[in-house]
Amino acid sequence: MSVFAAPFTAAAAAEVTGTEEGLVVDLLARLAEQSLLVVTPAPGGTEYRALETIRQYGTERLAEAGELAEARSRHLRWCLARAAALASARPDWRARFDLVADDLRAALAWAAGRPELREDAYELARHLAELAFTRHLVGESQRHYEQAAELAIEPADSASMLRQAAAVAGCRTVGDDMYRLLRAAAEAACRAGDTVGAAADLAAAATVAFRFSPKFVRHPSGEEALALIVEARGLAGGDPAAQAAVALAEAAVLADAFGAVQGPPGNAVQETMAYAERAVELARRTGDPLAESAALDALASAQSWAGETFAAAATARRRIELLSSAPASPTGTLELIDALGMVTEAELGVGDLPGARRWARRLAGHPSLAEVGHRAPLMVDALAGDAGEVLTGSILLLSAWRGAGSPARSGLGPAVAGVAMIHGLRGDDEARREWQQVLSQLGAPPEYFHGYGAVFDAMLLLHRGQAREALRRMGPEPRQVWKWVTWIWHHWYVALRAEAAVLDGSPAARDRVAEARAVVAGNPVCAAIVERAEALLDGDQEALLATVKAFDAAGCRYQSVRTLVLAGGEHAERGAAALAGLGFAPMAPPPATTAE
C-alpha cells in the first residue's frame, strides 16, 4: 500500500498487489486495527490512507526486499488504466479524477525517469495533460503536454503534444510560450518528415506573434515573423490546410509587422482586407471551424482598420456562432476565449454596452481562465462608469498579475487605464497614481497612448472641467493616429474630442461635431455624446435633456448623470446627488456657455 499517494480502496490494492480482494480486505483491516491505516467511508466504498511516515517505512521495506520497482510498475499500470477510463465522459468524472490525481502524478514522476518505461510514461503524461486541462488546471496541463513531448518516442507524437501545449499556453495568456512551443512543434514535425505539418506550425507561430501580441513579454520582430512565413511557404506545397495557415499568417503579419496600416482606408488597408478575405476562403474550404474562426479574426481586424466598425462587430459575432459546435479541446478553447474577447471589444466599439457586458461576463467566467482572469469586464465597466464592479474586479486582476510575477504584458493596458480613470473619477488620486505605475510596468507601446490612453484620460479631464487639457490630450486628428483609435476606440475618441471642443469654446467646435456625427452614427453611446455636445453648443436645453434617456437606454449611467450636471440648475442638483450615489467625486461646474 505504500505506493499509493492518495486514499485507495481494497479493490485498488488487490489490483496493484495481484492478491485476491478478500485477503486484501482482511490484511487492510488488520493494519487499520494497529492504527497503521486511516479508514474513511466513501461513496465508492471504504477508503484507506497511510500516514506519510508509514508510507516511507513501507517504501524502505520494499526497497530492502528488492520489490519496490515491481510494486511501482504494477501501480503505474493501474494508473494508466484509471487515466484511460477517466477519458470517457461520465457525469462524475471530476470527482473520480480528484480521487486518483495524486497517484497519477506520483506514478508519472517515477516512470518518467526510467528509460525502459518511456512509452508508458508518455501515455500517462498525455492522459494527465488532457485530464488536467478538462479539469481547468491549465498550468499543470501545459507542463504535462510538454513532458509528453519530451517522452514521445516518435517525433510526430512530440509535435502533436507541443501543439497542444501551445494552445494551453494561449489559454493561460502566455504568448511567449505559444511562440516557443509552435516553433518546437515545427522542428519535431520536420524530424518526422511531415513538412506540411511543419509549414502549418511555422505559419501559426508567425500568426501568434501578431494575433496575440498583447500576450507577449518579449515580442518577436517583424523580420523574424516574415522569415517564418517565407519558410512556411516553402514547405506548404499544395496542402489546403497548410496553405490556409500561411494565408492567415500573411493577413496577420504583412500589414502589421512594419506598420503598413497607418491611415484610414487606402491601398495598405485594402491590401490587408484582401489577404484576410483570402485567408477566410481558404480556411472555409478546409472544413475546419477553428481555422475559419482564426481567419475571421484577421478579417475583423482588417475591417476595423478600414473604418468598418459595424462590419467588424458582425464578423466577431459570426465567430461565436461558428464556434458554438467546436470541439472541446485546448485549441478549441483558445479560439473560443479569443472570440469572446473580440466580440466583447467589438460591441464596445459600436456602443453596445449591454451586449459587451454579457460577453465579458461569459468570458471572465470561463473555467480555463480561473488562474489568470480577464481584462474584458473591467474595460466594459470602466467605460460605463460602474465604479463598484471596477473596484471589485481590479482586486482580482492585480492579484493574478502579481501572482504571475508582474509580467510586462501590454494587453492588460486598457483595463488598467480604465481602473486608473475610475479612481480619478472617485477623487482618489493616490490610488490612481498606483494604477498608473502598474500601467507603466506593463510596457504598453507608446502608440497606445493615442488609443485607450487618450479616451480614458479625456473622460477624467472632462469630469474635472479641464476641457482644454482634454482637447490637447486628443490633439491628433483621427487620421494621424488611425490605427491606434480603431476597433474599440475610434467612435469614443471622435465623440469625446467633439465634446471637449465644445466645452473649451473652440472655434472649430461645430465642425468637430459635424464630423463626429457622421462617424458615430449607429453607436448609441457615442452618438448621444455628440448630440449632447451639439445641444450644449446650441444652448438647446430640451435636446440636451433628451440625451439622458438615450444614455440610460444604452446602459451608460455615468454619461446620463453627467448630462444632468451639464444641464445646470435643478438638474445639476439631481445629477450631483446621483453622481455621489455612483461613488464619484463632484464634477467641476459646467462652463458659462452651457445651456441653463
Backbone torsions as a table, in degrees:
resi	resn	phi	psi	omega
1	MET	NA	-10.7	-175.9
2	SER	-72.0	-13.0	178.7
3	VAL	-79.9	-13.8	-180.0
4	PHE	-80.6	127.1	178.9
5	ALA	-89.0	-15.2	-177.5
6	ALA	-131.1	170.0	175.8
7	PRO	-54.6	143.8	-174.9
8	PHE	-135.7	162.3	178.5
9	THR	-100.2	167.8	176.9
10	ALA	-62.7	-36.6	179.6
11	ALA	-63.2	-41.5	178.4
12	ALA	-64.7	-42.1	179.9
13	ALA	-64.8	-38.7	178.8
14	ALA	-64.2	-40.3	-179.2
15	GLU	-66.5	-42.3	-177.4
16	VAL	-72.2	-37.4	-178.1
17	THR	-85.9	-13.9	-177.4
18	GLY	70.0	29.1	-176.9
19	THR	-114.6	150.2	179.3
20	GLU	-60.5	135.7	-170.8
21	GLU	-61.1	-36.6	-179.9
22	GLY	-60.5	-42.3	178.6
23	LEU	-65.7	-39.2	179.8
24	VAL	-62.4	-42.4	179.4
25	VAL	-58.5	-42.5	-179.8
26	ASP	-64.5	-44.6	-179.0
27	LEU	-65.0	-40.4	179.1
28	LEU	-65.7	-38.5	178.5
29	ALA	-62.2	-40.8	179.8
30	ARG	-64.4	-40.6	177.4
31	LEU	-65.0	-38.9	179.3
32	ALA	-65.6	-38.4	179.0
33	GLU	-61.6	-28.8	179.8
34	GLN	-93.0	13.5	178.4
35	SER	61.0	26.6	176.3
36	LEU	-92.6	-10.7	176.0
37	LEU	-134.4	146.2	172.9
38	VAL	-97.5	128.2	-177.7
39	VAL	-106.1	131.4	-177.9
40	THR	-135.1	125.3	173.6
41	PRO	-66.2	141.6	-179.9
42	ALA	-145.3	158.2	-179.4
43	PRO	-56.2	-33.0	-178.4
44	GLY	-89.3	6.7	-178.6
45	GLY	119.8	172.0	-179.0
46	THR	-61.6	135.9	179.1
47	GLU	-115.4	148.2	-178.5
48	TYR	-122.0	144.8	178.1
49	ARG	-143.8	134.4	177.7
50	ALA	-97.5	141.0	172.7
51	LEU	-63.2	152.8	-173.4
52	GLU	-59.4	-37.6	179.5
53	THR	-64.7	-36.6	178.1
54	ILE	-68.7	-40.0	177.3
55	ARG	-60.2	-45.1	-179.7
56	GLN	-62.5	-40.4	178.8
57	TYR	-62.8	-45.3	179.7
58	GLY	-62.4	-39.5	178.8
59	THR	-62.4	-41.7	178.9
60	GLU	-63.2	-41.3	180.0
61	ARG	-65.2	-41.0	178.0
62	LEU	-61.8	-41.8	180.0
63	ALA	-64.2	-41.8	179.8
64	GLU	-63.4	-34.6	-179.4
65	ALA	-82.9	-3.8	-178.3
66	GLY	72.2	22.6	-175.3
67	GLU	-112.3	2.2	-174.2
68	LEU	-65.9	-45.9	-177.8
69	ALA	-61.5	-41.1	179.6
70	GLU	-66.0	-42.0	179.3
71	ALA	-62.6	-43.2	-179.2
72	ARG	-70.7	-31.4	176.5
73	SER	-65.3	-41.7	177.1
74	ARG	-65.8	-38.1	177.1
75	HIS	-63.9	-39.2	177.9
76	LEU	-61.3	-45.3	179.9
77	ARG	-63.7	-36.8	177.4
78	TRP	-64.3	-42.1	179.4
79	CYS	-64.6	-40.3	178.1
80	LEU	-61.4	-41.0	179.2
81	ALA	-65.7	-41.1	178.8
82	ARG	-64.7	-42.9	-179.0
83	ALA	-63.5	-42.7	179.1
84	ALA	-64.0	-38.9	179.7
85	ALA	-67.0	-35.3	-179.5
86	LEU	-69.5	-23.1	-178.7
87	ALA	-64.9	-23.9	177.8
88	SER	-81.5	133.6	-173.8
89	ALA	-68.4	125.2	172.0
90	ARG	-143.5	148.0	-175.5
91	PRO	-57.2	-30.6	-174.4
92	ASP	-98.3	16.8	-170.5
93	TRP	-64.6	-33.6	-178.5
94	ARG	-62.9	-45.5	178.7
95	ALA	-64.0	-38.9	179.0
96	ARG	-66.6	-38.0	177.6
97	PHE	-64.6	-45.6	-178.0
98	ASP	-59.3	-31.7	-179.1
99	LEU	-68.4	-32.9	-173.7
100	VAL	-111.6	-2.3	-173.2
101	ALA	-56.4	-44.4	-178.7
102	ASP	-64.5	-35.0	176.9
103	ASP	-67.5	-41.5	178.3
104	LEU	-60.1	-43.9	-179.1
105	ARG	-64.9	-42.9	-178.7
106	ALA	-65.7	-41.8	179.7
107	ALA	-64.3	-39.9	179.1
108	LEU	-66.3	-43.2	-179.8
109	ALA	-59.3	-37.2	179.6
110	TRP	-74.2	-47.9	-174.1
111	ALA	-69.0	-31.5	-175.9
112	ALA	-60.8	-24.4	-179.0
113	GLY	-94.2	8.3	-178.1
114	ARG	-117.8	107.8	-176.1
115	PRO	-54.7	-35.0	-177.2
116	GLU	-70.4	-14.2	-179.9
117	LEU	-110.7	17.8	-174.2
118	ARG	-57.9	-41.7	-178.3
119	GLU	-64.3	-43.7	177.7
120	ASP	-65.2	-40.2	179.6
121	ALA	-63.1	-39.0	177.4
122	TYR	-60.9	-48.0	-178.9
123	GLU	-60.6	-42.3	-178.7
124	LEU	-68.6	-40.8	177.9
125	ALA	-61.4	-41.4	179.2
126	ARG	-63.5	-47.4	178.9
127	HIS	-61.5	-44.3	-176.4
128	LEU	-66.4	-36.0	176.6
129	ALA	-62.6	-44.9	179.7
130	GLU	-64.4	-45.4	-178.4
131	LEU	-66.5	-41.1	179.4
132	ALA	-63.7	-39.2	178.8
133	PHE	-64.7	-46.0	180.0
134	THR	-64.0	-28.8	177.7
135	ARG	-83.9	3.0	178.1
136	HIS	67.5	26.8	172.2
137	LEU	-96.9	73.7	-166.4
138	VAL	-70.0	-34.8	177.6
139	GLY	-63.6	-45.3	177.8
140	GLU	-64.6	-39.8	-179.6
141	SER	-59.0	-47.3	-179.8
142	GLN	-60.5	-41.9	179.7
143	ARG	-60.2	-42.4	-177.2
144	HIS	-73.7	-33.2	174.9
145	TYR	-63.9	-42.1	177.9
146	GLU	-66.1	-37.7	177.6
147	GLN	-64.0	-42.4	178.4
148	ALA	-61.7	-38.6	178.6
149	ALA	-62.5	-38.9	178.7
150	GLU	-69.6	-33.1	-176.8
151	LEU	-84.6	-19.0	-175.4
152	ALA	-59.1	136.4	178.0
153	ILE	-80.9	-39.8	-178.6
154	GLU	-92.5	132.3	178.7
155	PRO	-57.7	-32.6	179.8
156	ALA	-63.5	-39.3	177.1
157	ASP	-66.7	-38.6	178.1
158	SER	-61.3	-43.9	178.9
159	ALA	-61.3	-41.8	179.7
160	SER	-62.0	-43.8	-179.9
161	MET	-66.7	-36.7	179.4
162	LEU	-67.1	-36.2	177.0
163	ARG	-64.3	-42.0	178.3
164	GLN	-64.5	-41.5	179.0
165	ALA	-60.8	-39.1	178.9
166	ALA	-63.1	-41.5	179.1
167	ALA	-64.6	-41.0	178.4
168	VAL	-64.5	-39.9	177.1
169	ALA	-59.7	-36.5	176.0
170	GLY	-63.3	-40.9	176.5
171	CYS	-62.2	-28.7	179.1
172	ARG	-87.1	2.3	-178.7
173	THR	60.1	37.1	177.9
174	VAL	-111.1	87.2	-175.6
175	GLY	-63.6	-37.4	-179.2
176	ASP	-58.8	-40.7	178.4
177	ASP	-68.5	-38.6	177.7
178	MET	-56.9	-48.9	-177.4
179	TYR	-63.2	-47.5	-179.7
180	ARG	-60.3	-44.0	-174.8
181	LEU	-72.3	-35.6	177.7
182	LEU	-67.8	-38.1	176.9
183	ARG	-67.1	-37.0	176.7
184	ALA	-66.4	-37.1	177.8
185	ALA	-63.0	-39.6	178.5
186	ALA	-62.5	-41.0	178.3
187	GLU	-63.6	-42.7	179.1
188	ALA	-65.3	-39.6	179.0
189	ALA	-63.5	-38.6	177.5
190	CYS	-63.6	-41.4	178.2
191	ARG	-62.4	-30.6	179.4
192	ALA	-82.9	-3.5	-178.1
193	GLY	80.9	11.8	-177.9
194	ASP	-96.5	79.3	-177.5
195	THR	-68.1	-31.1	178.5
196	VAL	-66.0	-44.8	177.0
197	GLY	-62.4	-39.5	178.4
198	ALA	-63.3	-39.4	178.5
199	ALA	-61.0	-45.4	179.4
200	ALA	-63.0	-39.4	179.9
201	ASP	-66.0	-44.2	179.9
202	LEU	-64.3	-42.1	177.8
203	ALA	-64.2	-39.6	178.7
204	ALA	-63.9	-39.4	178.4
205	ALA	-62.1	-43.6	178.0
206	ALA	-63.4	-40.4	179.2
207	THR	-64.3	-46.4	-179.5
208	VAL	-56.3	-38.3	-176.3
209	ALA	-57.8	-27.8	-178.3
210	PHE	-116.3	-32.1	178.5
211	ARG	-67.3	-37.6	-179.4
212	PHE	-113.8	33.2	-175.2
213	SER	-56.4	-34.7	179.5
214	PRO	-66.1	-12.4	-179.0
215	LYS	-90.4	2.7	-176.5
216	PHE	-95.8	149.2	166.6
217	VAL	-97.2	-51.2	175.1
218	ARG	-106.4	106.8	-173.8
219	HIS	-88.4	129.8	176.9
220	PRO	-61.5	150.6	179.7
221	SER	-75.9	161.9	176.2
222	GLY	-61.7	-38.7	179.2
223	GLU	-62.5	-39.8	179.8
224	GLU	-64.1	-44.2	-179.8
225	ALA	-66.2	-41.1	179.1
226	LEU	-64.1	-36.3	177.8
227	ALA	-62.9	-38.0	177.6
228	LEU	-63.9	-39.5	179.9
229	ILE	-64.7	-43.1	179.0
230	VAL	-59.6	-44.3	179.2
231	GLU	-65.0	-41.3	-179.6
232	ALA	-63.7	-41.0	178.1
233	ARG	-57.5	-41.3	-178.1
234	GLY	-67.3	-22.9	-177.7
235	LEU	-99.0	-18.5	-170.4
236	ALA	-67.9	-35.3	-177.2
237	GLY	60.8	-140.3	-179.1
238	GLY	-100.5	11.9	-177.5
239	ASP	-68.2	126.7	-176.3
240	PRO	-61.4	-43.6	-177.5
241	ALA	-65.7	-42.0	179.5
242	ALA	-67.0	-40.0	178.0
243	GLN	-63.1	-39.0	177.8
244	ALA	-64.2	-40.5	178.7
245	ALA	-63.9	-41.2	178.7
246	VAL	-66.2	-41.4	179.3
247	ALA	-61.9	-38.9	178.0
248	LEU	-65.1	-41.9	178.2
249	ALA	-61.5	-41.0	178.4
250	GLU	-62.6	-42.6	-179.8
251	ALA	-65.3	-37.9	-176.7
252	ALA	-77.2	-37.1	-168.5
253	VAL	-98.4	-45.9	-170.1
254	LEU	-58.8	-35.2	179.7
255	ALA	-79.9	-28.9	-169.6
256	ASP	-97.9	-32.7	-170.1
257	ALA	-59.2	-36.8	-178.2
258	PHE	-117.2	22.0	176.9
259	GLY	63.3	37.7	-176.1
260	ALA	-62.8	-31.2	-176.7
261	VAL	-92.2	96.7	-175.7
262	GLN	-116.6	-16.4	-176.8
263	GLY	-136.3	176.3	178.7
264	PRO	-65.1	175.2	-168.0
265	PRO	-35.2	124.7	-179.5
266	GLY	-160.9	-167.8	-176.6
267	ASN	-60.1	-44.2	-176.7
268	ALA	-62.2	-42.8	-179.5
269	VAL	-66.9	-43.1	-179.6
270	GLN	-65.4	-34.9	176.3
271	GLU	-64.9	-41.4	177.6
272	THR	-62.5	-41.9	178.8
273	MET	-60.9	-40.3	-179.9
274	ALA	-65.1	-42.3	177.0
275	TYR	-60.2	-44.4	-177.6
276	ALA	-65.9	-42.6	-179.9
277	GLU	-64.6	-37.4	176.5
278	ARG	-65.3	-40.5	178.5
279	ALA	-61.9	-41.3	179.0
280	VAL	-63.5	-44.3	-178.7
281	GLU	-63.6	-45.7	179.9
282	LEU	-65.2	-39.6	179.6
283	ALA	-66.2	-38.6	179.6
284	ARG	-63.0	-35.6	179.9
285	ARG	-65.4	-26.4	179.8
286	THR	-73.4	-18.6	-177.6
287	GLY	75.2	12.1	-178.7
288	ASP	-99.6	110.2	-177.9
289	PRO	-63.1	-28.5	179.5
290	LEU	-70.4	-41.3	176.9
291	ALA	-64.9	-40.5	179.7
292	GLU	-66.8	-39.3	178.1
293	SER	-61.4	-44.2	179.5
294	ALA	-61.8	-39.7	178.7
295	ALA	-68.3	-36.7	176.6
296	LEU	-64.0	-30.3	175.2
297	ASP	-60.0	-46.2	178.0
298	ALA	-63.8	-38.4	-179.9
299	LEU	-65.2	-43.3	179.5
300	ALA	-61.5	-39.5	178.0
301	SER	-63.8	-43.3	179.1
302	ALA	-63.7	-41.3	177.9
303	GLN	-62.9	-38.5	178.1
304	SER	-62.9	-47.5	180.0
305	TRP	-62.8	-28.2	178.7
306	ALA	-80.9	0.0	-179.3
307	GLY	83.3	8.9	-179.5
308	GLU	-92.1	68.6	-171.9
309	THR	-61.4	-42.9	-177.8
310	PHE	-72.5	-33.4	175.3
311	ALA	-66.1	-38.5	177.9
312	ALA	-62.5	-40.3	178.6
313	ALA	-65.6	-39.6	178.7
314	ALA	-64.3	-40.1	177.8
315	THR	-64.7	-38.7	178.9
316	ALA	-63.4	-40.4	178.1
317	ARG	-68.4	-32.9	178.6
318	ARG	-63.0	-36.4	177.8
319	ARG	-61.2	-43.3	-179.7
320	ILE	-61.0	-43.8	178.6
321	GLU	-61.6	-42.9	-179.0
322	LEU	-62.5	-36.5	-174.6
323	LEU	-87.5	-1.6	-177.4
324	SER	-62.1	-25.5	179.6
325	SER	-113.1	16.6	-178.8
326	ALA	-70.9	150.6	-179.1
327	PRO	-66.7	151.2	177.4
328	ALA	-83.9	95.6	-178.7
329	SER	-145.9	167.8	176.6
330	PRO	-55.2	-44.1	-179.6
331	THR	-65.8	-43.1	178.5
332	GLY	-64.4	-39.3	178.8
333	THR	-66.3	-42.8	177.8
334	LEU	-59.2	-44.0	-178.3
335	GLU	-64.9	-40.4	179.7
336	LEU	-66.2	-43.2	179.2
337	ILE	-60.6	-44.3	179.5
338	ASP	-64.4	-41.1	-179.6
339	ALA	-64.6	-39.6	177.9
340	LEU	-65.3	-39.1	176.9
341	GLY	-64.3	-42.0	-179.7
342	MET	-64.9	-45.5	-176.2
343	VAL	-68.4	-31.9	175.7
344	THR	-62.2	-48.7	-178.4
345	GLU	-68.2	-36.2	179.0
346	ALA	-64.4	-40.3	178.4
347	GLU	-66.8	-35.4	173.8
348	LEU	-62.3	-40.6	-178.3
349	GLY	-61.6	-31.2	179.6
350	VAL	-101.2	8.0	174.0
351	GLY	80.7	15.7	177.7
352	ASP	-89.6	80.2	-176.8
353	LEU	-65.6	-41.9	177.2
354	PRO	-60.5	-42.0	178.5
355	GLY	-65.4	-43.5	178.8
356	ALA	-61.8	-40.7	-179.6
357	ARG	-65.7	-39.2	179.8
358	ARG	-63.1	-47.2	179.6
359	TRP	-67.2	-37.8	-179.0
360	ALA	-64.1	-40.1	179.5
361	ARG	-66.6	-39.5	178.1
362	ARG	-63.9	-40.6	179.8
363	LEU	-65.9	-49.5	-177.6
364	ALA	-63.1	-27.0	-179.5
365	GLY	-87.4	2.4	-179.4
366	HIS	-67.4	127.5	-175.8
367	PRO	-56.8	-30.8	-177.5
368	SER	-69.5	-13.9	179.3
369	LEU	-99.7	11.1	-176.9
370	ALA	-59.1	-32.4	-177.2
371	GLU	-81.7	-21.9	-172.2
372	VAL	-124.2	-17.4	-177.5
373	GLY	68.6	-169.8	177.7
374	HIS	-152.2	150.5	-175.8
375	ARG	-79.0	-21.9	-167.0
376	ALA	-54.0	-49.8	-178.6
377	PRO	-58.8	-35.8	-179.4
378	LEU	-65.2	-38.9	178.6
379	MET	-63.4	-44.5	-179.7
380	VAL	-63.9	-50.0	-175.7
381	ASP	-66.6	-32.7	178.4
382	ALA	-67.1	-45.8	179.4
383	LEU	-66.3	-31.9	177.8
384	ALA	-79.2	-17.9	-178.8
385	GLY	81.2	29.7	178.8
386	ASP	-90.9	87.6	-172.2
387	ALA	-63.1	-42.1	-177.2
388	GLY	-59.3	-46.5	179.3
389	GLU	-65.1	-38.3	-179.8
390	VAL	-65.4	-45.0	-178.3
391	LEU	-63.5	-40.9	178.8
392	THR	-66.6	-48.3	-178.5
393	GLY	-66.3	-30.7	-177.9
394	SER	-66.9	-31.3	177.8
395	ILE	-63.4	-44.4	179.2
396	LEU	-66.0	-41.1	-180.0
397	LEU	-62.5	-46.8	-177.4
398	LEU	-64.5	-40.2	-179.8
399	SER	-64.0	-45.1	-179.8
400	ALA	-65.0	-39.8	-178.2
401	TRP	-66.9	-45.2	178.7
402	ARG	-67.9	-36.4	178.1
403	GLY	-63.3	-27.0	178.4
404	ALA	-86.0	3.4	179.4
405	GLY	94.2	18.3	178.8
406	SER	53.8	54.2	-177.6
407	PRO	-68.7	153.8	179.5
408	ALA	-84.0	75.0	-178.9
409	ARG	-107.0	108.2	-175.0
410	SER	-65.3	-19.6	-178.7
411	GLY	-62.0	-21.8	178.1
412	LEU	-81.8	-7.7	-174.1
413	GLY	-54.0	-50.1	-178.3
414	PRO	-59.3	-41.1	179.4
415	ALA	-65.4	-44.1	-178.8
416	VAL	-65.5	-41.7	177.4
417	ALA	-62.6	-37.4	177.2
418	GLY	-65.0	-41.3	177.3
419	VAL	-62.7	-44.2	179.0
420	ALA	-59.2	-41.4	179.1
421	MET	-62.8	-43.2	-179.3
422	ILE	-60.7	-41.9	176.6
423	HIS	-62.9	-36.6	176.4
424	GLY	-64.7	-42.7	177.5
425	LEU	-62.8	-29.1	178.5
426	ARG	-81.1	-8.6	-178.7
427	GLY	83.4	12.7	-179.0
428	ASP	-98.2	82.0	-175.5
429	ASP	-70.6	-27.4	178.0
430	GLU	-65.2	-46.5	177.7
431	ALA	-64.5	-36.9	178.9
432	ARG	-62.2	-42.7	179.0
433	ARG	-63.4	-36.7	178.4
434	GLU	-62.5	-42.0	-179.7
435	TRP	-73.7	-30.3	174.0
436	GLN	-66.5	-33.3	176.0
437	GLN	-65.8	-41.1	175.4
438	VAL	-59.6	-42.5	-179.9
439	LEU	-59.5	-40.9	179.5
440	SER	-67.8	-31.5	178.3
441	GLN	-71.2	-23.7	-178.4
442	LEU	-72.3	-18.0	178.3
443	GLY	70.9	37.9	179.5
444	ALA	-63.2	132.8	179.6
445	PRO	-56.8	144.2	-178.6
446	PRO	-55.8	-30.0	-178.1
447	GLU	-60.2	-31.8	-177.9
448	TYR	-67.5	-13.2	176.0
449	PHE	-55.0	-31.4	-177.5
450	HIS	-89.2	-6.4	-179.9
451	GLY	-100.6	-105.4	-177.2
452	TYR	-62.9	-32.4	-179.6
453	GLY	-60.6	-45.1	-179.6
454	ALA	-65.8	-41.3	-177.6
455	VAL	-64.6	-50.4	-177.7
456	PHE	-68.5	-38.4	177.8
457	ASP	-64.5	-41.6	-179.1
458	ALA	-64.5	-40.2	178.4
459	MET	-59.7	-41.6	179.5
460	LEU	-70.0	-43.6	-179.5
461	LEU	-62.9	-39.4	177.5
462	LEU	-66.3	-37.8	176.9
463	HIS	-60.0	-36.6	-177.8
464	ARG	-88.6	7.3	177.4
465	GLY	77.2	16.2	-177.5
466	GLN	-100.8	65.7	-174.9
467	ALA	-64.4	-39.4	-178.9
468	ARG	-64.0	-42.2	178.4
469	GLU	-64.2	-38.0	177.7
470	ALA	-63.7	-40.3	-179.8
471	LEU	-66.5	-38.6	176.4
472	ARG	-66.0	-38.2	-179.6
473	ARG	-61.4	-32.4	177.8
474	MET	-108.6	37.7	-176.9
475	GLY	-60.5	-43.6	-177.3
476	PRO	-62.3	140.6	172.1
477	GLU	-64.2	147.0	177.6
478	PRO	-51.5	-33.6	179.3
479	ARG	-61.1	-32.3	-177.0
480	GLN	-75.9	-29.1	-175.9
481	VAL	-123.3	33.2	-169.6
482	TRP	-51.1	-50.6	-172.4
483	LYS	-62.3	-29.6	-172.8
484	TRP	-92.0	-10.0	176.7
485	VAL	-110.2	-2.1	176.4
486	THR	-74.3	-176.3	-176.8
487	TRP	66.1	-108.4	-178.1
488	ILE	-73.7	-37.7	-156.8
489	TRP	-95.1	-12.7	-171.9
490	HIS	-58.8	-55.7	-178.3
491	HIS	-62.3	-41.7	-179.7
492	TRP	-63.5	-40.4	-177.5
493	TYR	-62.3	-51.5	-175.7
494	VAL	-70.4	-33.5	179.9
495	ALA	-68.1	-48.4	179.5
496	LEU	-66.3	-33.4	178.6
497	ARG	-64.6	-40.0	178.1
498	ALA	-65.7	-43.4	179.5
499	GLU	-63.3	-41.6	179.5
500	ALA	-61.8	-38.8	179.9
501	ALA	-64.0	-40.8	179.5
502	VAL	-66.6	-48.5	-176.9
503	LEU	-67.6	-24.6	178.0
504	ASP	-86.4	-7.6	-177.8
505	GLY	72.5	29.4	-177.7
506	SER	-66.7	138.7	176.6
507	PRO	-61.0	-23.8	-178.9
508	ALA	-90.5	7.8	-172.9
509	ALA	-57.8	-45.9	-176.6
510	ARG	-65.7	-37.4	177.1
511	ASP	-65.7	-39.7	179.1
512	ARG	-62.0	-42.3	-179.7
513	VAL	-63.6	-44.2	-179.2
514	ALA	-63.9	-43.2	178.8
515	GLU	-63.0	-43.6	-177.9
516	ALA	-65.8	-38.4	-178.9
517	ARG	-59.2	-39.7	-179.3
518	ALA	-67.9	-34.5	-177.1
519	VAL	-73.9	-43.3	-168.9
520	VAL	-94.9	5.0	-179.4
521	ALA	-52.8	126.3	-178.5
522	GLY	98.4	-11.8	177.1
523	ASN	-95.7	109.0	-171.4
524	PRO	-62.2	-38.2	-177.4
525	VAL	-76.4	-51.8	-176.4
526	CYS	-68.5	-33.9	176.0
527	ALA	-63.9	-38.4	178.3
528	ALA	-67.4	-35.7	176.5
529	ILE	-62.4	-43.3	179.8
530	VAL	-67.7	-42.0	177.9
531	GLU	-61.7	-39.2	178.2
532	ARG	-64.0	-42.3	178.9
533	ALA	-61.4	-41.9	179.8
534	GLU	-66.8	-38.7	178.5
535	ALA	-64.0	-40.2	176.2
536	LEU	-63.1	-40.2	-179.7
537	LEU	-65.3	-38.1	-177.7
538	ASP	-89.0	-8.3	-175.1
539	GLY	68.0	29.5	-176.4
540	ASP	-94.9	93.9	-176.1
541	GLN	-63.2	-39.2	-178.7
542	GLU	-64.2	-45.3	178.6
543	ALA	-65.7	-35.6	179.1
544	LEU	-62.5	-48.5	-177.6
545	LEU	-70.2	-23.3	177.8
546	ALA	-64.4	-26.9	-179.5
547	THR	-72.5	-17.7	176.7
548	VAL	-58.5	-48.7	179.3
549	LYS	-64.0	-37.1	-179.8
550	ALA	-63.2	-43.5	179.0
551	PHE	-66.1	-41.6	179.6
552	ASP	-62.3	-42.7	179.8
553	ALA	-64.7	-30.5	-178.2
554	ALA	-86.2	-0.1	177.8
555	GLY	77.2	26.5	-178.8
556	CYS	-117.9	79.9	-174.4
557	ARG	-63.4	-37.3	-177.5
558	TYR	-60.7	-47.8	-179.2
559	GLN	-66.3	-30.5	176.1
560	SER	-62.2	-48.7	-179.7
561	VAL	-66.8	-38.9	178.2
562	ARG	-58.6	-37.7	179.2
563	THR	-61.6	-41.9	179.5
564	LEU	-60.9	-42.6	179.8
565	VAL	-64.6	-42.0	179.4
566	LEU	-65.6	-25.4	-178.9
567	ALA	-71.6	-21.0	176.9
568	GLY	76.3	-179.3	177.1
569	GLY	58.7	-142.1	-178.3
570	GLU	-66.4	-27.5	176.6
571	HIS	-63.9	-38.8	180.0
572	ALA	-64.3	-35.9	178.1
573	GLU	-64.2	-43.8	176.7
574	ARG	-63.8	-40.9	179.8
575	GLY	-64.3	-40.5	180.0
576	ALA	-63.6	-40.6	178.8
577	ALA	-66.3	-42.3	179.1
578	ALA	-66.4	-36.3	178.7
579	LEU	-62.6	-42.9	177.8
580	ALA	-63.8	-35.8	178.1
581	GLY	-64.9	-27.6	177.0
582	LEU	-81.3	-6.9	178.8
583	GLY	91.5	15.5	-176.9
584	PHE	-103.9	154.8	175.6
585	ALA	-71.0	159.7	179.0
586	PRO	-59.4	145.7	173.9
587	MET	-77.8	152.5	173.5
588	ALA	-66.3	149.1	179.8
589	PRO	-56.9	143.0	178.5
590	PRO	-66.7	154.5	179.9
591	PRO	-64.5	161.7	-175.0
592	ALA	-63.0	-23.5	-178.0
593	THR	-77.8	-9.1	-178.2
594	THR	-68.4	143.1	179.9
595	ALA	-60.1	136.8	178.5
596	GLU	-104.0	NA	NA
